[in-house]
Amino acid sequence: MKPPIAKRIPHPHELHGDVREDDYYWLKDPNNPQVIQYLEEENRYYDEIMRPLEKQTEQIYQSMVDRVPDSEVKIPVQHGTFFYYSRLDKSKQYPIFARKQAESRELLSEAPEEVILNLNELAEEDDYLSVTVQRINTDHTHLAYLENRDGTDRYTIHIKDISTGKLLPDRIPNVFLYGSMEWSRCGDFIFYITVDENQRPCQLWRHRIGSDVESDKLVFEEKDETFTLYVSKSQSGKFIFVHSMSKTTSEVQLLDADSALSPLQLVDGRRDGILYDVEHWENDLLILTNEDALNFQLFRSPLDNLKSRKNVIEYDEEHYLQAMYPFRDKLLLAGRKNGLTQIWVMQDDKLEPIEWDEPLYTVSVLSDQDYEAAEVLLQYESLLTPKTTYGLDLLTGEKHRLQVAPVSGEYDRTDYRQEQLWATSEDGVNVPMTAVYLEGALDNGPAPLILYGYGSYGANSDPHFDPYRLPLLDKGVVFVTAQVRGGSEMGRSWYEDGKMQHKRNTFTDFIAAAKHLIDEGYTSSSKMAARGGSAGGLLVGAVANMAGELFEVVVPAVPFVDVVTTMLDTTIPLTTLEWDEWGNPQDREDYFYMKSYSPYDNVEAKDYPHLFITTGLNDPRVGYWEPAKWVARLRALKTDDNVLVMKTNMGAGHFGKSGRFNHLKEAAECYAFILDRLGVSIELTIPSPR
């Protein structure tokens, strides 16, 4: 079967005296039957290419399924006398959310389980299900949750009476997928965020339980199209915080959770370039801000005088402070130092770090814990250590291990190695990488290697344990993550140096990482694959143009590859919100800079690696037409015989199919393609459960 060839219809874009040819612009219309026909032809071609790999795909899939534990129960989190948790049985696609009532954690084993939400039952109605935010009211009688069934960012609030198991008639549509719902403390009201026609979260509404949704009151509207709106509740439960955010500026308003009808109170008006976050502790408001402090500093303000500011700790450039966790007995801060996540306990106006044994790790404070908790739950993992929950005694500072996530099948961590590597980018900056591999994998020369990267929005690619990676590690595959600029791994400046007019640093960092791995003998260009999704798809897409010869395979998932066209189209969800990340091409300098790296605009008549590309028809974040247009242009121009496939999920969005086993199946297909092109035998030995 020959690959489909999309027709070409001239559609030039003219701006700043420049013309960009866009012969595949017609693919943007999902209502055009010819567009759907083309996507389906690409899917048929994908199926044809993958058919010879069905056995390998099934072997990889089964090896992953064999790593699924019989049962995964998350650590119960206490709220009053209730302990909330989720569990995931091996035979199920989705988790079950439950609770137990007990006086202490020690008595949980004797308490009966009460299921409050079973996603497997909800999923029986449709092929796709996403449930994101869940909120329990103060007296633990009602559960509000967000549900979506088409892969977009438009969710619906459902409210469940836990005692009867029945849904209330209150059904609130058009709600954003996260940071969009909080109860008043009395339980009579829910505050929620809706999205506009471009799926931008911008309106805060108040709903009285039991009333008609049409009578809901608009509390606040964020009219600046470069800002989004979200809500959160203070750790103490006393305040609901209303956040207006752009990539560079923030503003927070307070709402007394005990007085749902009271007006909003502004903490500090928005000022360009000033980011801040707030929390409530004792009689003060805590304010974490980047004003005069690149890596953020901490202030206290009395609740009765928010203009008064007192510095809590001395500013330290080496501490990148990112989050506050106030509890009755202690204040915890989370952030980064030396490229790693850190948690500090504030002690005598100083930050005392919590120490860990491994040189590489990721640690966090579990969310939604009780303000009155004397023991705080911390989650720890590394490339070799499964997710482990520790209890931290806030009075003594002692921590003890409460739970280790189960790993099904044979696993001995001493059989593997993790290490931190450093590459030197073209401007002399040292770029960190994390690597994990089987002991001895490098003994026989260059090994097959998968290099992953993201590098945008300040998001971090931290070390994490993945049991489904073990079958591939056992085959000698090396996994490396390049922590390129555009993330925040090395502090706020690491992000600033990988955005806007510095965006090319993200790509050159990744190229430097690949060259370092080749130079140091970890791998070779014929044995290396590059992976990235969404903005990480932009990364590997740009690298395919700039240095495709370094890789045998490139795997962009839901890739953002038509940068200039998308950033000019304000009807597309998220476009106006992204101008502070990429630039606004209405500006001449931004336009030409973005055009210089946009993967779609820089496809050339030359050889490219094998390409395995995915997208979703309902994706509101990266329109399916971006990878579709890119694939069409690559097919027309590339001069090699390497395989290029694109799989479109016709009923899903940005995150692919829903359900655990569906995710594993898609991952198995991707790995089968990669390993086949890297020449790795896929005769996997399926581990026997102990």
VOGU-3710 file (C-alpha; in Angstrom, 3 decimals, decimal comma):
1> mkppiakrip> 0,000/0,000/0,000  1,361/3,386/-1,000  1,103/6,272/1,454  -1,738/8,729/0,830  -0,853/11,942/-0,938  -2,865/14,997/0,052  -3,969/17,312/-2,716  -2,393/20,751/-2,875  -4,512/23,891/-2,970  -2,474/27,123/-3,034
11> hphelhgdvr> -3,111/29,225/0,075  -0,374/31,821/0,574  -0,127/33,738/3,867  1,238/37,284/3,492  2,533/39,279/6,451  5,419/41,674/7,078  6,285/41,589/3,374  6,796/37,842/3,580  4,839/35,051/1,878  4,410/31,575/3,426
21> eddyywlkdp> 2,990/28,952/1,114  0,429/26,716/2,806  -0,918/24,292/0,201  -2,449/22,044/2,860  -4,411/24,713/4,703  -7,623/23,060/3,474  -7,042/20,214/5,959  -8,128/22,521/8,768  -11,852/21,994/8,128  -13,109/18,873/9,971
31> nnpqviqyle> -16,544/19,332/8,377  -15,076/18,745/4,922  -15,663/15,072/4,019  -12,413/15,067/2,022  -10,501/15,957/5,204  -11,997/13,036/7,111  -11,340/10,799/4,118  -7,677/11,824/4,094  -7,281/11,182/7,836  -8,910/7,782/7,461
41> eenryydeim> -6,588/6,967/4,531  -3,632/7,848/6,761  -5,055/5,556/9,448  -5,410/2,717/6,932  -1,816/3,259/5,838  -0,767/3,246/9,499  -2,564/-0,071/10,004  -0,859/-1,501/6,922  2,610/-0,479/8,127  1,952/-1,782/11,637
51> rplekqteqi> 0,426/-5,096/10,517  3,819/-6,892/10,239  4,530/-5,709/13,793  1,329/-7,104/15,315  3,148/-9,949/17,043  5,834/-7,648/18,446  3,201/-5,131/19,535  1,239/-7,826/21,323  4,383/-9,126/23,027  5,284/-5,670/24,293
61> yqsmvdrvpd> 1,702/-5,042/25,354  1,481/-8,333/27,243  4,816/-7,664/28,936  3,408/-4,336/30,133  0,112/-5,857/31,243  2,106/-8,413/33,203  3,650/-5,508/35,087  0,205/-4,319/36,192  -0,187/-5,209/39,885  -3,210/-7,203/41,014
71> sevkipvqhg> -4,295/-4,128/42,910  -2,965/-0,596/43,337  -4,295/1,271/46,351  -3,171/4,855/46,839  -2,341/5,973/50,324  -5,497/7,164/52,140  -5,515/10,902/52,848  -7,242/11,960/56,064  -9,926/14,633/56,342  -11,501/14,655/59,783
81> tffyysrldk> -12,561/11,080/60,503  -12,638/10,121/56,815  -9,722/8,689/54,836  -10,033/9,116/51,046  -8,170/7,022/48,484  -8,411/5,386/45,072  -7,725/1,838/44,017  -7,163/0,265/40,631  -7,731/-3,439/40,139  -5,737/-5,288/37,492
91> skqypifark> -8,777/-6,147/35,383  -10,084/-2,569/35,313  -9,411/0,296/32,922  -10,251/3,024/35,428  -9,780/3,685/39,152  -12,395/3,347/41,873  -12,570/6,176/44,427  -13,485/5,217/47,954  -13,217/6,192/51,609  -13,188/4,704/55,076
101> qaesrellse> -14,190/6,243/58,372  -11,795/5,683/61,265  -10,334/7,519/64,220  -6,754/6,900/63,066  -4,715/5,396/60,239  -3,935/2,391/62,418  -7,619/1,446/62,543  -8,232/1,640/58,773  -7,886/-2,094/58,159  -10,918/-2,724/60,384
111> apeevilnln> -13,122/-0,081/58,744  -15,561/-0,925/55,911  -14,977/0,597/52,484  -17,480/3,004/50,979  -17,184/3,486/47,189  -17,947/7,076/46,269  -17,197/6,983/42,516  -16,534/4,028/40,211  -15,231/5,281/36,869  -15,566/1,822/35,322
121> elaeeddyls> -19,333/2,042/35,719  -19,386/5,537/34,226  -17,249/4,397/31,286  -19,772/1,763/30,228  -21,805/4,480/28,506  -19,124/5,654/26,016  -15,766/4,736/24,498  -14,083/7,788/26,045  -14,210/9,027/29,637  -12,200/11,605/31,514
131> vtvqrintdh> -12,900/12,563/35,132  -10,558/15,223/36,484  -11,407/17,418/39,474  -13,283/15,885/42,427  -14,394/17,900/45,443  -16,106/16,703/48,650  -18,191/19,228/50,570  -17,324/20,155/54,151  -19,701/17,717/55,864  -18,655/14,842/53,550
141> thlaylenrd> -22,153/14,226/52,190  -21,798/15,259/48,549  -19,197/14,722/45,827  -18,854/17,117/42,888  -16,818/15,886/39,931  -15,923/16,958/36,393  -16,675/14,619/33,504  -15,888/14,710/29,759  -16,686/12,207/27,014  -15,228/13,702/23,813
151> gtdrytihik> -11,601/14,659/24,587  -12,133/18,420/24,576  -11,503/20,815/27,477  -15,250/21,339/28,067  -16,344/19,359/31,122  -19,626/18,957/33,001  -20,076/19,154/36,782  -22,096/16,334/38,325  -23,015/16,313/42,025  -23,551/12,999/43,783
161> distgkllpd> -25,334/12,350/47,073  -22,887/9,904/48,645  -25,421/8,341/51,012  -27,912/7,441/48,257  -25,440/7,099/45,365  -27,724/9,197/43,178  -26,881/12,293/41,140  -28,562/15,566/41,956  -30,399/17,244/39,067  -27,771/20,009/39,206
171> ripnvflygs> -25,775/19,511/36,011  -23,407/22,312/35,024  -21,877/22,242/31,498  -18,997/24,060/29,803  -16,621/23,936/32,795  -12,828/23,918/32,419  -11,017/20,640/33,050  -8,946/21,643/36,095  -8,695/24,377/38,734  -12,329/25,161/38,129
181> mewsrcgdfi> -14,529/24,113/41,054  -14,713/24,665/44,835  -17,418/24,315/47,520  -18,362/27,013/49,985  -17,844/25,790/53,561  -21,583/25,714/54,244  -22,034/23,311/51,317  -24,896/25,336/49,843  -22,866/26,757/46,954  -20,353/25,670/44,324
191> fyitvdenqr> -18,085/28,140/42,568  -16,980/27,125/39,084  -15,099/28,381/36,006  -16,566/28,211/32,497  -14,816/28,536/29,138  -15,592/30,812/26,201  -15,957/29,855/22,547  -12,166/29,442/22,319  -12,155/27,182/25,394  -10,416/29,865/27,488
201> pcqlwrhrig> -11,428/29,632/31,176  -12,629/33,139/31,897  -15,853/33,320/33,965  -16,410/32,558/37,660  -19,981/31,548/38,553  -21,793/30,769/41,808  -24,348/27,955/41,868  -26,752/27,316/44,742  -27,269/23,559/45,190  -30,757/22,533/44,144
211> sdvesdklvf> -31,403/25,622/42,015  -31,735/25,941/38,246  -28,326/26,386/36,590  -29,855/29,151/34,456  -30,153/31,252/37,635  -26,443/30,971/38,530  -24,692/34,256/39,296  -21,659/35,559/37,414  -19,173/36,556/40,119  -16,211/37,639/38,012
221> eekdetftly> -15,155/37,706/34,366  -11,559/37,820/33,140  -11,796/39,926/29,976  -8,121/40,082/29,034  -7,785/37,436/26,321  -4,181/36,726/27,333  -5,268/35,678/30,862  -6,996/32,572/32,194  -9,002/32,104/35,358  -8,896/29,341/37,948
231> vsksqsgkfi> -9,948/28,802/41,562  -8,371/27,004/44,506  -9,118/26,684/48,200  -6,682/27,532/50,960  -5,161/24,642/52,878  -7,123/25,845/55,893  -10,393/25,832/53,942  -11,140/29,405/55,044  -10,658/31,094/51,652  -11,384/30,458/48,013
241> fvhsmsktts> -8,694/32,037/45,847  -9,602/33,382/42,411  -6,507/33,469/40,195  -6,109/35,488/36,999  -2,991/34,306/35,190  -0,953/34,943/32,084  2,454/33,399/31,464  4,145/36,449/33,003  1,609/38,162/35,281  -0,855/37,123/37,979
251> evqlldadsa> -3,568/38,569/40,181  -5,401/36,938/43,093  -8,723/37,787/44,727  -10,048/36,324/47,991  -13,482/34,993/48,792  -14,433/34,085/52,349  -15,494/30,417/52,081  -17,776/30,907/55,101  -19,579/33,808/53,435  -20,367/32,716/49,900
261> lsplqlvdgr> -22,288/35,882/49,030  -19,515/38,242/50,122  -17,612/40,285/47,505  -14,166/39,388/46,209  -11,201/41,091/47,873  -8,157/41,953/45,746  -4,785/40,923/47,196  -2,546/42,849/44,805  -3,406/44,354/41,417  -1,766/42,884/38,340
271> rdgilydveh> 1,519/44,404/37,288  3,275/43,299/34,131  5,938/40,683/34,848  4,957/40,147/38,495  3,828/36,635/39,402  2,554/35,751/42,842  0,626/33,053/44,681  -1,096/33,117/48,052  -1,961/30,839/50,969  -3,511/31,269/54,400
281> wendlliltn> -1,600/30,465/57,590  -2,574/31,385/61,135  -3,728/35,039/61,035  -1,783/35,902/57,918  -1,795/35,588/54,187  1,374/34,081/52,761  2,521/35,633/49,468  5,071/33,943/47,214  6,261/36,412/44,581  8,955/36,978/41,967
291> edalnfqlfr> 9,010/40,726/42,607  12,708/41,634/42,955  13,403/37,892/43,237  13,809/35,784/40,089  13,400/32,519/42,026  10,616/33,894/44,278  10,576/35,098/47,874  8,062/34,685/50,698  6,135/37,358/52,604  3,457/37,426/55,307
301> spldnlksrk> 0,590/39,917/55,334  -1,917/40,295/58,191  -5,435/39,485/56,999  -6,632/42,851/58,240  -3,873/44,747/56,372  -2,899/43,079/53,104  -0,728/46,021/52,067  1,677/45,254/54,910  4,461/42,831/53,929  6,993/41,117/56,145
311> nvieydeehy> 9,741/38,950/54,689  9,489/35,441/56,130  12,911/34,113/55,120  15,964/35,662/53,561  15,953/35,381/49,775  18,355/32,784/48,377  18,941/32,619/44,607  19,744/28,893/44,889  16,256/28,122/46,230  13,605/28,210/43,505
321> lqamypfrdk> 10,416/28,379/45,599  7,327/27,092/43,801  4,618/26,135/46,307  3,511/26,636/49,919  1,915/24,017/52,193  0,804/25,594/55,502  -0,291/23,195/58,241  -1,353/23,944/61,781  2,058/23,041/63,243  4,499/23,838/60,434
331> lllagrkngl> 4,941/25,515/57,070  6,389/23,439/54,234  7,751/24,883/50,998  8,346/23,011/47,759  10,697/23,988/44,979  13,996/23,145/43,351  17,711/23,274/44,074  20,612/21,906/42,022  18,222/20,631/39,375  16,189/18,474/41,786
341> tqiwvmqddk> 12,856/18,872/43,531  13,123/19,843/47,191  10,863/20,139/50,221  11,850/22,431/53,052  10,400/22,825/56,535  10,437/26,373/57,863  12,256/26,283/61,186  13,235/29,419/63,114  12,853/31,584/60,005  15,112/29,277/58,000
351> lepiewdepl> 14,493/26,574/55,430  15,550/23,120/56,584  15,723/20,643/53,687  14,335/17,130/54,006  17,210/14,811/53,139  17,049/11,778/50,813  19,494/8,981/50,125  19,598/8,829/46,320  21,420/11,355/44,096  18,448/11,508/41,674
361> ytvsvlsdqd> 14,847/11,652/42,856  11,527/13,475/42,727  9,648/14,404/45,875  6,361/16,231/46,455  3,761/17,000/49,105  0,537/15,110/48,436  -2,271/17,519/47,640  -5,556/18,050/49,506  -4,293/17,180/52,979  -6,002/18,341/56,140
371> yeaaevllqy> -4,743/21,607/57,604  -4,915/20,028/61,077  -2,706/17,078/60,096  0,117/16,307/62,511  1,631/13,916/59,972  2,104/15,149/56,400  2,282/12,723/53,481  5,209/13,044/51,071  5,567/11,148/47,816  9,044/10,083/46,703
381> eslltpktty> 10,340/8,215/43,653  13,382/7,901/41,430  14,244/6,151/38,200  14,829/3,010/40,294  12,532/3,511/43,310  8,780/2,978/42,890  6,455/5,652/44,229  6,908/5,626/47,987  4,777/7,517/50,489  6,381/8,798/53,679
391> gldlltgekh> 4,725/10,254/56,740  6,511/13,332/58,102  5,890/14,098/61,778  5,657/17,877/61,848  6,650/18,161/65,507  9,654/15,811/65,569  10,749/16,105/61,926  11,003/12,325/61,665  9,776/10,579/58,535  8,776/6,955/58,137
401> rlqvapvsge> 7,765/4,909/55,128  4,052/4,168/54,896  3,615/2,603/51,466  5,586/1,471/48,407  3,761/1,095/45,098  3,752/-2,586/44,111  5,800/-3,786/41,133  4,420/-6,928/39,552  6,906/-9,490/38,273  10,628/-9,761/38,868
411> ydrtdyrqeq> 12,312/-6,520/39,866  15,666/-6,059/41,563  16,758/-2,449/41,545  20,418/-3,475/41,784  20,107/-4,829/38,232  19,740/-1,278/36,883  21,660/1,986/36,893  20,519/5,597/37,047  22,793/8,556/36,506  22,872/12,248/35,776
421> lwatsedgvn> 24,735/13,324/32,644  25,690/16,773/31,354  25,973/17,995/27,777  27,434/21,309/26,654  25,119/23,298/24,404  26,386/25,467/21,561  26,413/28,577/23,791  28,448/26,816/26,489  25,579/26,104/28,888  25,637/22,745/30,690
431> vpmtavyleg> 22,422/20,820/30,049  21,408/18,090/32,535  20,110/14,680/31,510  18,846/11,717/33,487  19,509/8,178/32,284  18,358/4,713/33,309  19,482/1,384/31,885  20,151/-2,252/32,630  23,496/-3,081/34,221  25,766/-4,146/31,360
441> aldngpapli> 23,650/-2,528/28,626  26,629/-0,401/27,557  29,241/-3,169/27,697  29,010/-4,091/24,010  29,246/-0,654/22,481  26,510/1,776/21,489  23,086/0,715/22,776  19,597/1,402/21,446  18,475/4,596/23,152  15,295/6,672/23,412
451> lygygsygan> 15,900/10,356/24,126  12,904/12,257/25,487  12,419/16,008/25,840  9,773/18,667/26,469  11,171/22,079/27,410  8,241/24,532/27,468  5,986/26,450/29,888  8,484/25,950/32,708  7,291/22,338/33,034  9,858/19,916/34,426
461> sdphfdpyrl> 10,875/16,443/33,277  11,837/14,930/36,610  13,030/11,384/37,378  10,138/8,979/37,824  9,654/5,241/38,143  7,828/3,495/35,303  7,228/-0,249/35,702  6,079/-0,490/32,082  9,559/0,583/30,987  11,153/-2,465/32,605
471> plldkgvvfv> 10,588/-4,940/29,723  12,418/-2,578/27,369  15,206/-1,907/29,844  15,630/-5,667/30,088  16,180/-5,729/26,304  19,073/-3,300/26,693  17,242/-0,129/25,705  18,592/3,001/27,401  16,105/5,740/28,395  17,402/9,306/28,656
481> taqvrggsem> 15,535/12,521/29,428  17,115/15,796/28,347  16,147/18,567/30,774  16,432/21,285/28,166  15,867/24,994/28,611  12,224/25,974/28,548  11,595/23,839/31,616  12,447/25,001/35,134  14,781/22,215/36,216  17,626/24,638/36,927
491> grswyedgkm> 15,448/27,493/38,210  13,277/30,226/36,752  16,074/31,456/34,463  16,123/28,004/32,823  12,566/28,682/31,700  13,185/32,258/30,633  16,153/31,139/28,499  13,959/28,703/26,563  10,984/30,841/25,529  10,143/33,744/23,215
501> qhkrntftdf> 13,293/34,998/21,465  15,357/32,313/23,258  13,254/29,361/22,079  15,950/27,928/19,838  17,944/27,105/22,988  15,415/24,333/23,639  16,282/22,697/20,322  20,039/23,211/20,456  20,108/21,824/24,017  18,401/18,667/22,785
511> iaaakhlide> 20,809/18,384/19,843  23,748/18,833/22,234  22,340/16,048/24,416  22,083/13,714/21,411  25,637/14,492/20,286  26,958/13,938/23,802  25,311/10,520/24,005  26,901/9,565/20,693  30,320/10,986/21,559  30,371/9,203/24,908
521> gytssskmaa> 29,471/5,863/23,354  26,020/5,459/24,873  24,476/5,099/21,442  24,862/5,930/17,750  22,664/7,811/15,309  21,458/4,519/13,820  20,347/3,332/17,277  18,754/6,484/18,688  15,122/7,620/18,734  13,761/11,007/19,796
531> rggsaggllv> 10,392/11,341/21,563  8,305/14,325/22,583  4,638/15,238/22,868  2,672/18,464/22,341  5,250/21,241/22,840  7,747/18,365/23,075  6,470/17,383/19,625  7,508/20,837/18,463  10,919/20,154/20,001  11,559/16,876/18,177
541> gavanmagel> 9,878/18,209/15,024  12,236/21,185/14,933  15,182/18,884/15,656  14,130/16,623/12,753  14,628/19,653/10,493  17,779/20,947/12,179  19,671/17,716/12,910  17,591/14,776/11,721  20,748/12,873/10,830  21,380/12,277/14,544
551> fevvvpavpf> 18,343/9,998/14,841  17,027/6,863/13,217  13,494/7,475/14,488  11,569/10,557/15,619  8,253/10,188/17,497  6,228/13,425/17,824  2,939/12,906/19,701  0,140/15,464/19,153  2,884/17,831/17,948  2,609/21,627/17,869
561> vdvvttmldt> 4,346/22,111/14,508  2,610/24,952/12,615  3,676/27,647/15,026  3,209/30,838/13,012  -0,199/30,000/11,530  -1,582/28,907/14,891  -0,237/31,910/16,762  -1,901/34,190/14,210  -5,315/32,552/14,565  -7,094/33,972/17,611
571> tiplttlewd> -10,120/31,713/17,009  -8,070/28,681/18,061  -8,191/27,698/21,758  -5,162/28,860/23,748  -3,634/31,067/20,989  -3,889/34,395/22,801  -2,747/32,723/26,020  0,429/31,547/24,300  1,754/34,883/23,079  3,819/35,246/26,263
581> ewgnpqdred> 5,379/31,842/25,597  6,183/31,972/21,883  5,595/35,570/20,851  2,909/37,264/18,783  3,661/36,981/15,053  1,795/40,227/14,434  5,075/41,641/15,709  7,627/41,522/12,878  10,533/40,304/15,035  8,440/37,558/16,639
591> yfymksyspy> 7,112/36,502/13,249  10,488/35,878/11,639  11,945/34,276/14,757  9,057/31,819/15,029  9,194/31,103/11,313  12,894/30,260/11,628  12,156/27,146/13,718  8,501/26,228/12,978  8,694/22,572/11,823  5,998/22,948/9,163
601> dnveakdyph> 7,576/26,063/7,642  11,048/24,517/7,505  10,419/21,163/5,812  13,052/20,722/3,113  13,781/18,387/0,219  16,188/16,174/2,169  16,354/12,925/4,091  14,396/12,574/7,335  14,398/9,849/10,002  11,564/7,352/10,310
611> lfittglndp> 8,588/9,283/11,735  5,764/7,978/13,950  3,220/10,763/14,511  -0,042/10,795/16,479  -2,916/13,257/16,793  -6,543/13,481/17,952  -9,478/14,767/15,916  -11,030/16,468/18,976  -7,790/17,917/20,340  -8,465/21,505/21,541
621> rvgywepakw> -4,828/22,160/22,417  -3,017/21,172/19,227  -5,399/20,992/16,273  -5,193/17,717/14,325  -4,537/19,765/11,181  -1,060/20,783/12,378  0,455/17,268/12,236  -1,773/16,430/9,237  -0,411/19,363/7,230  3,134/18,612/8,375
631> varlralktd> 2,857/14,975/7,300  1,444/15,991/3,910  4,337/18,393/3,277  6,909/15,865/4,479  5,496/13,255/2,097  5,787/15,713/-0,794  9,330/16,906/-0,070  11,394/14,294/1,794  13,941/12,451/-0,351  14,371/9,231/1,648
641> dnvlvmktnm> 12,545/5,916/1,735  12,089/5,956/5,500  8,663/5,194/6,901  6,336/8,052/7,823  3,055/7,211/9,559  0,367/9,268/11,250  -2,330/7,830/13,497  -5,390/9,984/14,215  -7,614/9,111/17,152  -10,969/9,907/15,566
651> gaghfgksgr> -12,859/10,003/18,876  -10,311/11,427/21,311  -8,329/14,566/22,027  -4,940/15,688/23,283  -4,338/12,790/25,649  -5,256/9,917/23,336  -7,658/7,162/24,239  -8,924/6,919/27,794  -8,447/3,880/30,011  -5,264/2,322/31,339
661> fnhlkeaaec> -5,087/-0,644/28,968  -5,861/1,543/25,960  -2,903/3,745/26,931  -0,669/0,685/27,231  -1,804/-0,587/23,840  -0,918/2,710/22,202  2,447/2,747/23,974  3,139/-0,813/22,793  2,467/0,171/19,180  4,856/3,088/19,472
671> yafildrlgv> 7,602/0,990/21,082  7,174/-1,779/18,496  7,749/0,759/15,722  10,772/2,293/17,451  12,467/-0,991/18,292  11,855/-2,414/14,830  13,539/0,611/13,218  16,406/0,485/15,715  16,947/-3,179/14,915  16,116/-4,460/18,394
681> sieltipspr> 14,721/-7,978/18,617  11,298/-7,847/20,248  11,197/-11,424/21,495  10,401/-10,320/25,019  10,430/-12,652/27,962  7,242/-12,004/29,876  8,137/-11,941/33,584  6,419/-14,352/35,924  4,594/-12,759/38,865  6,045/-13,681/42,205
//
